[in-house]
Amino acid sequence: MGPKGKRLALIGAAFLAGAMIPAAWVMADGGPAKANFDEISVKRSNIVEPDGKYRLVLANSQRFPGLFMEGKEYKHHARAGGGMLFFNDEGDEVGGLSYGSSTVGDKRAASGSLMFDQYKQDQTVGIQYNESNGRRNAGLRVWDRPDWSIKPLMEMSDAAARATTDAEKQKIRGEMQAFAASKGGMGQERLFAGKTQEDAIVRLADKNGKPRLLLKVGADGAPSIEFLDESGKVVKRITQ
């Protein structure tokens, strides 16, 4: 190619680049650019606010995010699997949708949950299903949670996830448990309404997580109401 041909090629390349840049700006700025797809496969999809904060993340197990508080991400020391994570206006994770299963030899397990977190805390209400080797439970759960922020636990979780040895990781996990205990604990389950094995039940617990009232319809169809003391002993039982 002669000098004139090279000049024309450079002019053409510059023109194409100039034409593409505004289009890229429109798409990057979240402007009116739209696209329609019949099918799309992705490993992770982020829904973000205009300031860049996450509102929702949908991801596979490999790309699933860690813990979030005030827009900052902390590695999770144990979380595995994919699903969906919800975020509030401040960039805190506030619950999510998760599901999974595993088979090892003749042992099977499966689970699914939809959780909603208390402000700056762990889940406070959720719908959950668990199965292990044919033993199943599913239902609505409600937890009491304390008022303190779990941000320090997220920081410790991040340290545990970055630990280079199992001994170091277990040491940090112990520190996490000790920290929660020093603050009065992480709270207790107060209500379960659902199915355990073949029984349909509503279980109400006190602030210490001890069941005190149990409404049940057993596998044989017989209904009952049980009142329990602090030790779990049935002090009164009403049947049909």
C-alpha positions, 0 to 999 in steps of 0.5 A: 500500500502506497502513502496515499492508501495508508492515509486513506486507511488511517482516515477511515479507521479514525472515522469508524472509531469516532462513530463508535465512541458516542454509541459506547458512551450512550450504553455506558451511561445507561441511556436509551440504548436497548437490546433484544435477545431471544436467549442469553447465557451469563455467569453473573448479572448485576443490577445497579443504581445510578451511583453504581451500588448493587441492587440485585446480583444473580450469579452462578456458584463460581461468581457469587458475591461475598458479604456486603455492608455499606457498599463494601464487599467482604469474602465469605468464609463458608458460603457456597452455591449460586442464586440471588442476593438483594441489596438496600439503599445503603449497599448492604446485603439484605437477603436473597434466594439460594438453592442447591443439592448434593449426592455423595454415594447413597447420601442425598441432600437438597435445600432452598431458601428465600431470606430477608435480613434485619437492618445491619443484621442477619435474616429475620424472616424466611421461607426454607426447605431442607432435605437430607436422606429423605428427612424433609422439613419446609416452612416459614421461619421468623427470628429475633435478631439483636440491634448491633451491626454485624459488620465486625463479623463480616470483617472477621469472615473476610479474614477467615476466607483469606486464611492460609491454613485450616488452623488459622481459619478455625481460630478466626471462626472461634473469634467470630463465635466469641464476639457474637456471644460477647454481644448477647448472641445472634438471636433465636428462632421464634416461629416455625410454621410448616412441615417436619417429616409427616407432621404439620406444625406451628411452633412458637418459642420464647426469646431464648429459642425454647419452644413453649407452644406447639400446634400439630397435626400428625401423620395419623391426622390427629390434632393437638396443642402442647404447652411446654415449660423452659426445659421442653417438658409438656405441661399441658396437652389438648387433643380433640 
